[in-house]
Amino acid sequence: MNASINDRRAESGFYNEQETLELLRCFLPSQPPLKDFVHHNPLHGFQSLKFGDGLASASKIFGYQLYLPLEEYRSLYDSGRINRYALEQAILEKYPDEGFECWQERLFSKQYEPHRHTRIGALRSNWKREYQIDIDSQTHPALFRILSGYLDQGIATWRFPVSPAGFISSLRKMEQNGLVSFFRRKRASRLLLETSCEIKDLLGILVGRPALYSQYLFDQQFAHPGWSGMASWGENNPGRLLQERNISLRELIQLELLLEIDALDSRFGTTWQPLGKRVGMMSGDIFAPVEKTELELVLAIWQDAFEWSYYNHVLATLSCRKDKDERNSHRSSQSLFCLDDRSGSLRRHLEQADPACETFGTPGFFGVPFFFQAEPGGNYTRQAPAQSKPEHVIKQIGATQARENSLDLPLGTNSLFRGWLISQTLGFWATFRLLLNIFRPQSGLLTTEPVKEQKNAPWLSVENSISYPLENGLQIGYTVPEMADSVESLLRSIDLTVDFARVIYVIGHGASSVNNPHYAAYDCGACSGNPGGINARVFAWMANHPKVRELLDEHGIRIPDRTQFVGALHDTTRDDITFYDTQTLSSENTHYHEINRKVFISALDLNAKERAGRFASIDPNLTPERAHQAVRSRSVSLFEPRPELNHATNAVCIVGHRDMSRGHFWDRRLFMNSYNYAGDPDGKVLYDILNAATPVCGGINLEYFFSRTDNHRLGAGSKLPHNVVGLLGVANGMEGDLRTGLPSQMTELHDPVRLLMIVEHSPSVVSAVIGRSEKLREWFANQWVHLVVIEPGSGTFLRFKDDRFEVYSPSAYHENAVEP
């Protein structure tokens, strides 16, 4: 993190604007609009530092609360969720020359004053101190209204006049041609219309000292990181908005500086001095090295002890693993799930209901990254990990299904006469339906059938034809060799190359609920926050293709002609499954599918019952069938802020054989990716798995971690006062900053522990794999994600620490410790 801002060049009048803007982009939230919500590390700008150092720096610079309160750790110790041995080991690792007794008072009884001083905001606070003006309250309401109007994705009645040249150009046209100005005084208007509004020139008026320019911009933009982050995201991701808007972080800053000049002119005329003339010498290097306080050292020890108290339970359970399942080669069915932690419990219930079935886990885009177009001329959705660059587009053709009983009305109904007429007629009916739905939820989703068939799903353009031209630089569909490569890569990665069942289910996941702006956060992270059912259908179609089967046969994967793949979608909120294209099954496989269908129904009921145990509003004594119905009712309830708890309590990702974890109760805390080290001696498959799973699972984990520890700054607060702004994000009220991170209703039950990645392979291979990518290595070397390797044969656990592996024995922990 090279971020020295105050240097001799700045004092001599030199200011590098581009350097400051790039640095801002590194630390601003990178959260996309709600429709594309994808989990990520909120402290991504600090990921080049060791975890503890990054947290200390972020706390000092931005004022974030990144650990649990000290009293909460002490309470966890008293309840047994942090055990003595883990605490002793945490001290020993950090301070090998000091014993437990040296830290006992600091850990258990000493009281500390919380740290309140932060570097961000210190410079701009002088507007209040020296000028007695709250400049944010004078500028933010207008700034947020203008931004929300310009970026609006379909809520606003009147569209913002948009210029193809961009945000500032649009403002200039409105200022020049409008009857009302954006500003209260003439100087700001003149600067907008008659100058290029260079940031350094505007800062010269406001601040006056180049040495303070960068710190001033950091103070300014982190007073509303949500809107600044959205502008930065839009600049870095052109074409991703449904209604395209050309905006940049630079343009947002230009407008805000103009509004600040105007606010000061309105208060003081044009004779006020720049801020830099009124403040004394200040260090402009907000990223200067920080020293950890004693409280931070104590909290870091407690956090490590909390994490390894749980990791030990997991590793101790894995150390008691049985030999690989030697059941006969007959499989009643096989199911490919997303590695998602919410799929783990359903897999366990399936295996218990039918011991002859087999389940696998893999990232939920199923190795087929593409853009998806649901209707001709419609927008593309990314059905691939956020960091990938799909080269294909899949089109849906022949979609005739429309929403039933919809009261959506065209834009023209917002006119004075039509609006009044409709409000006096259909408005009363809509109000009645709303009230009815509050007290008695009714929805087409509220069916009593947990397993459904969609036999006439719209056709997908999966196979490329030479008659298809490129569309926006993307190939429509896949060629047969490309399909064969995709299917082969996935099957080899999960070690499914022999003993194929007659029916193999490919089950993506999504989530349905009402009154939930964060719905995309409940869908598949590997599909960029979209449901994975389309990917499941595409993969199944590819695997059933006769020419693909021929190429696979040539490569040593012989899929019997009798075997058929079926795509499906698991609704994780309702615990329902929809199977696609089952009309293509042979008569024999239709018979087997009907048998498997009953197994799925039983497993889904049991899974819903297990999930219901976390919901205070559901009677724990209900039968599985009635608990399942109660879970469905929650998904369509307008006043239910917790339709499901999503990834709450996620903690571990296992990359290895299912026999490592099969048969154990993991309480929905594990991501599980199927993998066979024996078929991957050089780690090529492992690299692909870790390269996809680490940022997805690590991003989920750290988003939950920091939204739990500081829900005010890094989370979205409570859902209850949220107002959807422009279909972009949520704000508290009508004119607040966009809230980033997760609402408290998604994190209140979460235990903030870092992800533990457990990989079954030799340490030398794993070390070489993570060394192939600096971004991948950063996750583990800096311990934003912990890594433990299980050595084949010996079963020895080796922990990755300080760029090397060291033997780790969970058996040393106290056997009676309470599981976190």
C-alpha positions in Angstrom: 0.0 0.0 0.0 2.0 3.0 -1.3 0.0 6.0 -0.2 2.4 8.7 0.9 0.3 11.8 0.2 2.1 14.7 1.9 5.5 15.1 0.3 7.8 17.9 -0.9 6.2 18.0 -4.3 2.8 18.8 -2.8 4.3 21.5 -0.6 6.0 23.1 -3.7 2.7 23.2 -5.5 2.7 19.9 -7.4 -0.5 17.8 -7.0 -1.0 14.4 -8.7 -4.8 14.2 -9.2 -4.7 10.9 -11.0 -2.8 9.3 -8.2 -5.3 10.4 -5.7 -8.3 9.2 -7.7 -6.7 5.8 -8.2 -6.0 5.6 -4.4 -9.6 6.5 -3.7 -10.9 3.7 -5.9 -8.7 1.2 -4.0 -10.5 2.0 -0.7 -14.0 3.0 -1.7 -16.7 0.3 -1.6 -16.8 -1.7 -4.8 -20.4 -2.9 -4.3 -22.5 -2.9 -7.5 -26.2 -2.1 -7.7 -28.7 -4.3 -5.9 -29.5 -6.4 -9.0 -25.8 -7.4 -9.2 -25.0 -7.6 -5.5 -21.9 -9.8 -5.1 -20.1 -10.4 -1.8 -16.6 -9.0 -1.5 -14.0 -8.0 1.1 -15.0 -4.6 2.3 -11.4 -3.9 3.3 -10.0 -5.0 -0.1 -7.8 -1.9 -0.1 -5.9 -3.3 2.8 -5.6 -6.9 1.6 -1.9 -6.4 0.7 -1.2 -6.2 4.4 -1.3 -9.0 7.0 -4.8 -9.4 8.4 -4.0 -7.9 11.8 -2.0 -5.0 10.3 -4.8 -4.3 7.8 -7.4 -4.1 10.5 -5.3 -1.8 12.7 -4.7 0.5 9.7 -8.4 0.5 8.7 -9.4 1.2 12.3 -7.0 4.2 12.7 -7.7 5.7 9.2 -11.4 5.2 8.8 -12.6 4.6 12.3 -14.0 1.1 11.6 -14.9 -1.3 14.5 -13.3 -4.5 13.2 -13.3 -6.8 16.2 -16.1 -7.8 18.6 -16.3 -5.7 21.8 -13.9 -6.9 24.4 -16.7 -7.9 26.8 -18.2 -10.1 24.1 -15.0 -12.1 23.8 -14.9 -12.5 27.6 -18.4 -13.7 27.6 -17.6 -16.2 24.8 -14.8 -17.5 27.0 -17.0 -17.8 30.0 -19.6 -19.8 28.0 -16.9 -22.2 26.7 -17.0 -21.1 23.0 -13.4 -19.9 23.4 -11.3 -22.5 25.1 -8.3 -22.1 27.3 -5.9 -24.0 25.1 -6.8 -21.9 22.0 -6.2 -18.7 24.0 -2.8 -20.0 25.2 -1.8 -21.0 21.7 -2.8 -17.6 20.3 -0.5 -15.9 22.9 2.3 -18.3 22.2 2.2 -17.7 18.5 2.2 -13.9 18.8 4.5 -13.5 21.8 6.6 -16.7 22.2 8.7 -15.1 25.0 5.6 -14.3 27.2 3.4 -16.7 29.0 -0.3 -16.7 29.6 0.1 -15.1 33.0 1.6 -12.0 31.4 -1.6 -11.4 29.5 -4.1 -12.6 32.0 -5.0 -9.2 33.5 -5.2 -7.5 30.1 -7.4 -10.3 28.7 -9.8 -10.8 31.5 -10.1 -7.7 33.8 -8.4 -4.6 32.5 -10.7 -1.9 31.2 -9.8 0.1 28.1 -10.9 3.4 26.7 -12.1 2.9 23.1 -10.2 4.6 20.3 -12.2 7.4 18.8 -9.7 9.5 16.8 -9.6 8.8 13.1 -7.5 10.3 10.3 -10.3 10.5 7.8 -12.4 13.6 8.4 -9.8 15.4 10.5 -9.1 18.1 7.9 -12.7 18.9 6.9 -13.8 19.0 10.5 -12.2 22.4 10.5 -15.1 23.9 8.5 -17.1 23.5 11.7 -14.3 24.5 14.1 -13.0 27.5 12.2 -16.0 28.6 10.1 -19.0 27.4 12.2 -20.6 25.8 9.1 -21.7 22.2 8.6 -20.7 22.0 5.0 -22.0 18.4 4.6 -25.5 19.3 5.6 -25.4 22.2 3.2 -24.3 20.1 0.2 -25.3 16.4 0.6 -29.0 16.8 0.1 -28.6 18.4 -3.3 -25.7 16.2 -4.2 -27.6 13.0 -3.4 -30.8 14.1 -5.2 -28.8 15.0 -8.4 -26.9 11.6 -8.3 -30.0 9.6 -7.7 -31.8 11.4 -10.5 -29.0 10.9 -13.0 -28.3 7.3 -12.1 -31.9 6.2 -11.6 -32.7 2.8 -13.2 -36.5 3.1 -13.5 -38.1 4.5 -10.4 -38.2 8.2 -11.3 -41.2 9.6 -13.0 -39.3 12.1 -15.1 -36.0 11.0 -16.7 -32.9 13.0 -16.1 -31.7 14.7 -19.3 -28.7 12.6 -20.2 -25.9 13.7 -22.5 -23.8 11.0 -24.1 -20.7 13.1 -23.1 -21.3 12.3 -19.4 -22.5 13.5 -16.1 -20.9 17.0 -16.0 -21.9 17.6 -19.6 -25.5 16.8 -18.7 -25.3 19.2 -15.7 -24.0 21.9 -17.9 -26.9 21.6 -20.4 -29.4 21.7 -17.5 -27.7 24.6 -15.9 -27.6 26.5 -19.2 -31.1 25.8 -20.4 -33.1 25.3 -17.1 -35.2 27.9 -15.4 -33.7 27.1 -12.0 -30.0 26.8 -11.2 -28.4 24.0 -9.2 -26.6 26.8 -7.2 -27.6 29.7 -5.0 -24.8 32.0 -6.1 -23.4 32.9 -9.4 -19.7 31.9 -9.0 -20.4 28.2 -8.9 -22.7 28.4 -11.9 -20.1 30.4 -13.8 -17.3 27.9 -12.9 -19.5 25.1 -14.2 -20.4 26.8 -17.5 -17.3 28.7 -18.3 -14.4 26.6 -17.1 -13.4 22.9 -17.4 -13.9 22.6 -13.6 -10.4 21.1 -13.0 -10.3 19.5 -9.5 -7.0 21.2 -8.6 -8.5 24.6 -9.5 -11.6 24.1 -7.4 -9.4 22.8 -4.6 -7.3 25.9 -4.9 -10.4 28.0 -4.1 -11.6 25.7 -1.2 -8.3 24.6 0.3 -5.5 26.6 -1.1 -2.6 24.3 -0.1 -1.7 21.5 -2.5 -0.2 19.5 0.4 -3.8 19.1 1.8 -5.6 18.4 -1.5 -5.5 14.6 -1.3 -6.5 14.4 2.3 -9.3 16.8 1.7 -10.7 14.6 -1.1 -10.5 11.5 1.1 -12.3 13.3 3.9 -14.9 14.5 1.4 -15.6 11.2 -0.4 -15.6 9.0 2.8 -18.3 11.3 4.2 -20.6 9.4 1.7 -18.7 6.2 0.6 -21.8 4.6 -0.8 -22.5 7.2 -3.6 -18.7 7.6 -4.2 -18.3 3.9 -4.5 -21.3 3.6 -6.9 -19.8 6.3 -9.2 -16.4 4.5 -9.1 -18.0 1.1 -9.8 -20.0 2.6 -12.7 -16.8 4.1 -14.2 -15.0 0.8 -13.9 -17.9 -1.3 -15.2 -19.3 0.4 -18.3 -22.4 -1.3 -19.8 -23.4 -3.0 -16.5 -26.3 -0.7 -15.7 -29.7 -1.5 -17.2 -30.1 2.1 -18.2 -26.6 3.2 -19.1 -25.1 6.2 -17.4 -21.7 7.8 -18.1 -20.3 8.9 -14.8 -16.9 9.0 -13.2 -15.5 9.6 -9.7 -13.8 12.7 -11.0 -17.1 14.1 -12.1 -18.8 13.4 -8.8 -15.9 15.2 -7.0 -16.2 18.2 -9.4 -19.9 18.6 -8.6 -19.4 18.3 -4.9 -16.6 20.9 -4.9 -18.8 23.3 -6.8 -21.6 22.7 -4.3 -19.2 23.4 -1.4 -18.0 26.6 -3.0 -21.6 27.7 -3.5 -22.5 26.9 0.1 -19.6 29.0 1.4 -20.4 31.8 -0.9 -24.0 31.7 0.3 -22.9 32.0 3.9 -19.9 34.4 3.7 -20.0 36.0 0.2 -16.9 35.6 -1.8 -14.4 37.0 0.7 -13.8 33.8 2.8 -10.3 32.4 3.0 -9.5 28.9 1.8 -9.4 26.2 4.5 -5.6 25.8 4.2 -5.1 29.4 5.3 -6.9 28.9 8.6 -5.6 25.6 9.8 -2.1 24.9 11.1 0.3 22.3 9.8 -1.3 19.0 9.4 0.1 15.7 8.3 -1.5 15.0 5.0 -0.2 11.4 5.0 -3.3 9.6 6.2 -1.7 6.3 5.3 1.4 6.7 7.4 2.2 3.5 9.4 0.1 3.0 12.5 1.0 1.7 15.9 -1.3 -0.9 17.5 -2.8 0.0 20.8 -2.8 -2.5 23.7 -6.5 -2.9 23.2 -6.0 -3.9 19.6 -3.3 -6.4 20.6 -5.7 -8.0 23.2 -8.6 -8.1 20.7 -6.3 -9.8 18.1 -5.5 -12.5 20.6 -9.1 -13.1 21.5 -10.1 -13.2 17.8 -7.5 -15.8 17.0 -8.5 -17.9 20.0 -12.2 -17.6 18.9 -11.4 -18.8 15.4 -9.2 -21.7 16.3 -11.6 -22.9 19.0 -14.0 -23.6 16.2 -11.4 -24.7 13.6 -10.2 -27.3 16.1 -13.7 -28.8 16.3 -13.8 -29.1 12.5 -10.3 -30.6 12.2 -10.8 -33.0 15.1 -14.0 -34.3 13.4 -12.1 -34.7 10.1 -9.3 -36.5 11.8 -11.8 -39.2 12.7 -12.8 -39.7 9.1 -13.8 -43.1 7.8 -12.1 -44.7 4.9 -13.4 -43.8 1.5 -16.9 -45.1 1.0 -16.6 -48.5 -0.7 -20.2 -49.0 -1.6 -20.9 -50.9 -4.8 -20.8 -49.0 -8.1 -24.6 -48.7 -8.3 -25.8 -45.2 -7.7 -29.5 -44.5 -7.4 -28.8 -40.9 -8.4 -26.0 -38.4 -8.5 -26.5 -34.7 -7.8 -24.2 -31.8 -8.6 -24.8 -28.9 -6.2 -23.2 -25.5 -5.8 -20.5 -25.6 -3.1 -22.7 -23.1 -1.2 -23.0 -23.6 2.5 -26.8 -23.7 2.3 -26.6 -26.7 0.0 -24.6 -28.8 2.5 -27.5 -29.6 4.8 -29.7 -30.6 1.8 -27.0 -32.9 0.6 -26.8 -34.5 4.0 -30.5 -35.1 4.1 -30.5 -36.6 0.6 -27.7 -39.0 1.5 -29.5 -40.0 4.7 -32.8 -40.5 2.9 -31.1 -42.6 0.2 -27.7 -43.9 1.1 -27.2 -45.1 -2.5 -27.2 -41.6 -3.9 -24.1 -39.5 -4.3 -23.7 -35.7 -4.1 -21.0 -33.4 -5.4 -20.1 -29.7 -4.8 -18.6 -27.2 -7.3 -18.9 -23.5 -7.9 -22.5 -22.9 -9.0 -21.8 -21.6 -12.5 -20.9 -25.3 -13.2 -17.8 -24.3 -15.3 -19.9 -22.6 -18.0 -19.4 -18.8 -17.8 -21.6 -16.8 -20.0 -23.9 -13.8 -20.3 -27.6 -14.6 -20.4 -30.2 -12.7 -22.4 -33.7 -13.6 -21.2 -35.6 -11.8 -24.1 -34.7 -10.4 -27.5 -33.1 -6.9 -27.1 -33.0 -7.4 -23.3 -30.0 -6.8 -21.0 -27.3 -9.3 -20.3 -26.9 -10.9 -16.9 -23.5 -12.3 -16.0 -23.8 -16.0 -15.2 -20.2 -16.3 -14.1 -17.9 -15.3 -11.2 -17.5 -11.5 -11.0 -13.8 -11.6 -11.7 -14.2 -13.6 -14.9 -14.6 -12.3 -18.5 -17.2 -14.5 -20.3 -16.8 -14.8 -24.0 -20.2 -16.3 -24.8 -23.8 -15.3 -24.6 -26.8 -17.6 -24.2 -30.2 -16.4 -25.4 -33.6 -17.6 -24.2 -36.0 -18.0 -27.1 -39.7 -18.6 -27.0 -40.4 -17.2 -23.5 -44.1 -16.7 -23.3 -44.6 -16.8 -19.5 -45.8 -13.5 -18.2 -46.4 -12.4 -14.7 -50.0 -13.1 -13.7 -52.3 -10.7 -11.9 -49.7 -7.9 -12.3 -50.8 -4.3 -11.6 -47.7 -2.8 -13.3 -48.7 0.2 -15.4 -47.0 2.0 -18.2 -45.1 5.2 -17.6 -47.8 7.4 -19.1 -50.0 6.7 -16.1 -47.9 9.1 -14.1 -49.6 12.0 -15.9 -51.9 14.3 -13.9 -55.2 13.1 -15.3 -54.4 9.4 -15.8 -52.7 9.2 -12.5 -55.7 10.6 -10.7 -58.1 8.3 -12.6 -56.1 5.1 -11.9 -55.5 6.0 -8.2 -59.3 6.3 -7.8 -60.0 3.0 -9.5 -57.3 0.4 -9.6 -55.6 2.1 -6.6 -58.3 1.0 -4.2 -58.0 -2.6 -5.4 -54.2 -2.5 -5.1 -54.5 -1.2 -1.6 -57.0 -4.0 -0.6 -54.6 -6.6 -2.1 -51.7 -5.1 -0.1 -53.6 -5.2 3.2 -54.8 -8.8 2.5 -51.2 -9.9 1.7 -49.9 -8.5 4.9 -52.2 -10.4 7.2 -52.6 -13.4 4.9 -49.7 -13.8 2.5 -50.8 -14.9 -0.9 -48.6 -15.6 -3.8 -48.1 -17.8 -6.8 -45.0 -18.9 -4.9 -47.0 -20.3 -2.0 -47.6 -23.8 -3.4 -47.7 -27.0 -1.4 -45.5 -28.9 -3.8 -41.8 -28.9 -2.9 -40.7 -30.5 -6.2 -42.0 -29.1 -9.5 -41.4 -29.9 -13.1 -40.9 -27.3 -15.8 -41.3 -29.4 -19.0 -41.8 -26.6 -21.5 -39.0 -24.2 -20.4 -38.0 -21.7 -23.2 -35.4 -22.9 -25.6 -31.8 -21.8 -25.0 -29.2 -21.1 -27.7 -26.6 -23.3 -26.2 -25.0 -24.7 -29.4 -23.3 -22.2 -31.6 -24.2 -22.2 -35.3 -22.0 -20.7 -38.1 -25.0 -18.6 -39.0 -24.8 -16.8 -35.7 -22.7 -13.6 -36.0 -20.8 -12.2 -33.0 -23.0 -10.1 -30.8 -21.3 -7.2 -28.9 -18.1 -9.2 -29.3 -19.6 -12.3 -27.8 -20.1 -15.7 -29.4 -23.7 -16.9 -29.3 -23.6 -20.4 -27.8 -20.7 -22.8 -27.5 -19.2 -25.0 -30.2 -19.2 -28.7 -29.7 -15.5 -28.9 -28.8 -16.0 -26.0 -26.3 -18.9 -27.8 -24.7 -16.9 -31.0 -24.4 -14.0 -29.2 -22.8 -16.4 -27.5 -20.3 -18.1 -30.8 -19.4 -14.8 -32.7 -19.1 -13.2 -30.0 -17.0 -16.1 -30.0 -14.5 -16.4 -33.8 -14.3 -12.7 -34.3 -13.8 -12.6 -31.5 -11.2 -15.2 -33.3 -9.0 -13.9 -36.8 -9.8 -17.0 -38.0 -11.6 -15.5 -39.9 -14.5 -16.9 -43.5 -13.9 -19.9 -45.2 -12.3 -22.4 -42.8 -13.7 -26.0 -43.1 -12.4 -28.9 -43.3 -14.8 -30.1 -39.8 -13.8 -27.7 -37.1 -12.8 -29.1 -33.8 -11.4 -27.3 -30.5 -11.9 -28.8 -28.2 -9.3 -28.2 -24.5 -9.3 -29.6 -22.3 -6.5 -31.5 -19.0 -6.1 -33.8 -17.4 -3.6 -37.3 -16.0 -3.8 -38.7 -13.5 -1.3 -40.8 -10.3 -1.3 -39.9 -7.0 0.2 -36.2 -7.7 0.1 -33.9 -5.3 -1.7 -30.9 -7.4 -1.0 -32.4 -10.4 -2.9 -29.3 -10.7 -5.1 -27.2 -11.4 -2.0 -29.2 -14.5 -1.5 -28.6 -15.9 -5.0 -25.4 -17.6 -6.3 -22.2 -15.7 -5.8 -20.5 -17.8 -8.5 -23.1 -16.5 -10.9 -22.5 -12.8 -10.0 -25.5 -12.7 -7.7 -27.9 -14.3 -10.1 -29.8 -17.7 -9.8 -27.8 -20.6 -11.1 -30.7 -22.5 -12.7 -29.7 -21.3 -16.2 -26.2 -22.6 -15.8 -27.5 -25.9 -14.6 -29.8 -26.2 -17.6 -26.9 -25.3 -20.0 -24.5 -27.8 -18.4 -27.1 -30.6 -18.5 -27.9 -29.8 -22.2 -24.2 -30.0 -23.0 -23.6 -33.2 -21.1 -26.6 -34.8 -22.9 -25.3 -33.8 -26.4 -24.4 -36.9 -28.4 -21.4 -35.3 -30.1 -20.1 -34.0 -26.8 -20.4 -37.6 -25.5 -18.3 -38.8 -28.5 -15.5 -36.3 -27.7 -15.6 -37.2 -24.0 -15.3 -40.9 -24.9 -12.2 -40.1 -26.9 -10.8 -38.4 -23.8 -11.4 -41.4 -21.6 -14.8 -40.4 -20.0 -17.4 -42.9 -21.1 -20.9 -41.7 -20.2 -23.4 -44.6 -20.8 -26.1 -43.9 -23.3 -28.7 -44.6 -20.7 -27.4 -41.8 -18.4 -29.2 -38.5 -18.7 -28.5 -35.1 -17.0 -31.3 -33.0 -15.6 -31.0 -29.3 -14.8 -32.7 -27.9 -11.7 -33.0 -24.9 -9.4 -33.1 -25.1 -5.6 -34.9 -22.2 -4.0 -33.0 -21.9 -0.8 -35.6 -19.6 0.9 -38.5 -21.9 0.3 -36.6 -25.2 0.1 -38.3 -26.1 -3.2 -36.7 -27.6 -6.3 -37.8 -27.1 -9.9 -36.6 -29.7 -12.4 -36.2 -28.6 -16.1 -36.8 -30.5 -19.3 -37.8 -33.7 -17.7 -39.9 -34.5 -20.8 -36.6 -35.5 -22.5 -36.1 -38.4 -20.1 -36.4 -41.9 -21.4 -39.3 -44.0 -20.1 -37.0 -45.9 -17.8 -35.3 -42.8 -16.5 -38.7 -41.2 -16.0 -39.5 -44.1 -13.7 -36.2 -43.6 -11.7 -36.8 -39.9 -11.6 -40.2 -40.4 -10.0 -38.5 -42.5 -7.3 -35.8 -39.9 -6.8 -38.5 -37.2 -6.7 -39.9 -38.7 -3.5 -36.4 -38.7 -1.9 -36.0 -35.0 -2.8 -39.4 -34.2 -1.2 -38.4 -35.9 2.0 -35.0 -34.3 2.1 -36.5 -30.8 1.4 -39.0 -31.2 4.2 -36.2 -32.2 6.6 -34.0 -29.4 5.5 -36.7 -26.9 6.0 -37.3 -28.3 9.5 -33.6 -27.9 10.3 -33.6 -24.3 9.0 -36.7 -23.5 11.0 -34.8 -24.2 14.2 -33.1 -20.8 13.8 -36.3 -18.9 13.3 -37.9 -17.6 16.5 -41.3 -17.3 14.8 -41.6 -21.0 13.9 -42.6 -23.6 16.5 -39.7 -26.1 16.8 -42.2 -29.0 17.5 -43.8 -28.8 14.0 -43.6 -31.8 11.8 -41.1 -31.5 8.8 -44.0 -31.0 6.4 -45.6 -28.2 8.5 -42.3 -26.6 9.2 -41.7 -26.6 5.4 -45.0 -24.8 4.9 -44.1 -22.2 7.6 -40.8 -21.6 5.8 -42.6 -21.0 2.5 -45.0 -18.6 4.2 -42.1 -16.5 5.5 -40.8 -16.1 1.9 -44.0 -14.2 0.8 -44.6 -12.3 4.0 -44.3 -8.5 3.5 -43.3 -7.9 7.1 -40.7 -10.6 7.3 -37.2 -9.0 7.4 -35.5 -12.5 7.7 -36.9 -14.6 4.8 -33.7 -16.7 5.3 -30.4 -16.3 7.2 -28.4 -16.8 4.0 -24.7 -17.4 4.7 -24.8 -16.6 8.4 -22.2 -18.5 10.4 -20.2 -19.6 7.3 -16.7 -20.5 8.5 -15.0 -23.3 6.5 -14.5 -24.5 2.9 -13.4 -28.1 2.2 -11.8 -29.0 -1.1 -11.6 -32.7 -1.1 -13.6 -36.0 -1.3 -17.1 -36.0 0.1 -16.1 -39.0 2.3 -14.2 -36.4 4.4 -17.3 -34.7 5.6 -20.2 -37.1 4.8 -22.4 -38.2 7.7 -21.5 -35.3 10.0 -23.7 -32.4 11.1 -22.0 -29.2 10.2 -24.8 -26.8 11.0 -24.7 -25.2 7.5 -21.3 -23.7 8.2 -19.3 -25.4 5.4 -18.7 -24.7 1.8 -17.8 -28.0 0.1 -16.0 -28.4 -3.2 -15.6 -32.0 -4.4 -12.0 -32.8 -5.5 -9.7 -35.8 -5.9 -6.1 -35.1 -5.5 -5.1 -38.5 -6.9 -6.2 -37.5 -10.4 -4.5 -34.1 -10.2 -0.8 -34.7 -9.3 0.4 -31.3 -10.6 -2.5 -29.3 -9.2 -3.9 -27.9 -12.4 -7.5 -28.7 -11.4 -6.8 -27.4 -7.9 -5.6 -24.1 -9.2 -8.9 -23.6 -11.2 -10.9 -24.6 -8.1 -9.1 -22.3 -5.7 -9.0 -19.4 -8.2 -12.8 -19.6 -8.4 -13.7 -20.6 -4.8 -11.4 -18.4 -2.8 -12.6 -15.0 -3.9 -16.2 -16.1 -3.9 -16.2 -17.9 -0.5 -13.6 -15.5 1.0 -15.7 -12.5 -0.2 -18.8 -13.9 1.4 -17.0 -14.7 4.6 -15.4 -11.2 5.0 -18.6 -9.4 4.0 -20.4 -11.1 6.8 -17.4 -10.7 9.2 -17.2 -6.9 8.9 -20.9 -6.3 8.5 -21.3 -8.1 11.8 -18.5 -6.2 13.7 -19.3 -2.7 12.4 -22.9 -2.8 11.0 -23.1 1.0 11.1 -20.1 1.8 8.8 -19.4 -1.5 6.9 -22.9 -2.9 7.0 -26.3 -1.6 6.0 -27.9 -1.2 9.4 -31.4 -2.4 10.0 -33.6 -3.2 7.0 -36.6 -1.5 8.6 -35.9 2.2 7.6 -34.4 1.3 4.2 -35.6 3.2 1.2 -34.7 1.8 -2.3 -33.0 4.6 -4.2 -33.1 4.5 -8.0 -32.9 0.6 -8.0 -29.3 1.2 -7.1 -29.1 0.7 -3.4 -30.8 1.4 -0.1 -30.6 4.5 2.1 -32.0 5.4 5.5 -34.8 7.8 4.5 -35.0 9.7 1.3 -31.7 11.6 1.0 -29.1 9.6 2.9 -25.9 7.9 1.6 -26.2 4.5 -0.1 -25.7 1.8 2.6 -23.1 -0.8 1.6 -22.6 -4.2 3.1 -25.3 -6.4 4.7 -28.3 -5.4 6.9 -28.2 -6.5 10.5 -31.0 -9.0 9.9 -28.6 -11.0 7.8 -25.7 -10.9 10.2 -27.0 -10.8 13.8 -26.5 -14.6 14.3 -23.2 -14.6 12.5 -20.0 -15.6 14.3 -17.3 -13.3 12.8 -14.5 -15.8 12.1 -12.3 -15.9 9.0 -12.8 -18.6 6.4 -10.7 -21.8 6.9 -9.8 -23.4 3.6 -9.1 -27.1 4.0 -7.4 -28.7 1.0 -6.6 -32.4 0.5 -3.3 -32.6 -1.3 0.5 -32.6 -0.7 1.7 -29.3 0.8 4.3 -28.9 -2.0 1.6 -29.0 -4.7 -0.7 -26.6 -2.8 2.2 -24.2 -2.2 3.0 -24.2 -6.0 -0.6 -23.7 -6.9 -1.2 -20.6 -4.7 2.2 -19.3 -5.9 1.0 -19.2 -9.5 -1.2 -16.1 -8.8 -0.2 -13.2 -6.6 -3.9 -12.3 -6.0 -4.6 -15.9 -4.9 -1.5 -16.1 -2.7 -2.4 -12.8 -1.0 -5.6 -14.3 0.4 -3.6 -17.0 2.3 -0.1 -15.4 2.8 -1.7 -12.4 4.5 -4.2 -14.6 6.4 -7.4 -13.0 5.2 -8.3 -16.7 4.7 -6.7 -19.5 6.7 -5.3 -22.5 4.9 -4.9 -26.0 6.2 -3.7 -28.9 4.0 -4.5 -32.6 4.7 -1.6 -34.6 3.5 -2.7 -37.7 1.6 -1.9 -41.0 3.1 -0.7 -39.8 6.6 -3.7 -37.6 7.1 -1.4 -35.0 8.8 -2.8 -31.5 9.1 -0.4 -28.7 8.0 -1.2 -25.1 8.6 0.0 -22.4 6.1 1.7 -19.6 8.1 4.5 -17.2 7.3 4.7 -18.6 3.7 5.4 -22.2 4.9 3.5 -25.2 6.1 3.8 -26.4 9.7 2.3 -29.4 11.3 -0.9 -28.7 13.3 -2.5 -31.1 15.8 -6.1 -30.4 16.8 -5.9 -33.3 19.4 -4.0 -31.0 21.8 -7.2 -29.0 22.5 -9.3 -29.7 25.5 -11.8 -32.5 24.6 -14.7 -31.0 26.6 -14.5 -27.6 24.9 -17.9 -26.3 23.8 -18.3 -26.1 20.0 -18.5 -22.5 18.8 
